[in-house]
Amino acid sequence: MGSTADKVSGKANELTGKAKQAVGDATGSHKLQAKGAAQEAKGDTQQAKGNAKDVVKKAVGK
């Protein structure tokens, strides 16, 4: 996966995770809150991976 794809997937997971957490908060579902937090963290990691790929590409000069 390229850096842009990682960033886009990461942002999508982050936003979906936040939405799940909000629904979990509204319904009192601790399970949904936890799933949302995990998905948000996954998204943050994917975005960081994409950013790291950009840094490497710039350092290598590609």
VEXPASE-977416 format. One line per field, with one value per residue (C-alpha): residue number from 1; residue in one letter; z, y, x negated. Coordinates in nm, 4 decimals. Example, Ala and Ser with C-alpha at 12.3 -4.5 7.8 and 13.67 -1.06 7.14 Angstrom:
REM VEXPASE-977416
dotor	(1|2)
midren	(A|S)
z	(0.7800|0.7140)
y	(-0.4500|-0.1060)
x	(-1.2300|-1.3670)
END
This chain:
REM VEXPASE-977416
dotor	(1|2|3|4|5|6|7|8|9|10|11|12|13|14|15|16|17|18|19|20|21|22|23|24|25|26|27|28|29|30|31|32|33|34|35|36|37|38|39|40|41|42|43|44|45|46|47|48|49|50|51|52|53|54|55|56|57|58|59|60|61|62)
midren	(M|G|S|T|A|D|K|V|S|G|K|A|N|E|L|T|G|K|A|K|Q|A|V|G|D|A|T|G|S|H|K|L|Q|A|K|G|A|A|Q|E|A|K|G|D|T|Q|Q|A|K|G|N|A|K|D|V|V|K|K|A|V|G|K)
z	(0.0000|-0.0877|0.1497|0.0211|0.0470|0.4027|0.4955|0.3382|0.4977|0.8259|0.8197|0.7308|1.0204|1.2559|1.1635|1.1770|1.5162|1.6488|1.5207|1.6886|2.0142|1.9922|1.9301|2.2138|2.4439|2.3415|2.3889|2.6899|2.4965|2.6437|2.3833|2.0962|2.2677|2.2935|1.9315|1.8241|2.0257|1.8751|1.5223|1.5839|1.7082|1.3980|1.1846|1.3669|1.3086|0.9381|0.8986|1.0781|0.8475|0.5442|0.6822|0.7500|0.3917|0.2688|0.4825|0.3494|-0.0111|0.0376|0.2052|-0.0744|-0.3346|-0.5119)
y	(0.0000|0.3440|0.6334|0.8056|0.4850|0.4332|0.7878|0.7574|0.4181|0.5489|0.8525|0.6345|0.3986|0.6916|0.8501|0.5177|0.4465|0.7839|0.7240|0.3824|0.5371|0.8046|0.5441|0.3349|0.6383|0.7180|0.3615|0.2746|-0.0028|-0.0435|-0.3098|-0.0696|0.2045|-0.0314|-0.1440|0.2196|0.3107|0.0179|0.1139|0.4758|0.3650|0.1475|0.4511|0.6638|0.3937|0.3699|0.7457|0.7454|0.4658|0.6743|0.9764|0.7666|0.6387|0.9983|1.0856|0.7871|0.8723|1.2286|1.1140|0.8691|1.1285|0.9436)
x	(0.0000|-0.1327|-0.1642|0.1501|0.3529|0.2288|0.3284|0.6743|0.7424|0.6124|0.8387|1.1382|1.0641|1.0120|1.3453|1.5325|1.3785|1.4858|1.8389|1.8532|1.7369|2.0057|2.2764|2.1363|2.1481|2.5039|2.6270|2.4124|2.2376|1.8904|1.8143|1.8859|1.6856|1.3873|1.4193|1.4338|1.1259|0.9351|1.0375|0.9414|0.5986|0.5586|0.6367|0.3827|0.1200|0.2031|0.1729|-0.1619|-0.2801|-0.1826|-0.3636|-0.6734|-0.6697|-0.6615|-0.9630|-1.1572|-1.0668|-1.1867|-1.5090|-1.5842|-1.4949|-1.2175)
END
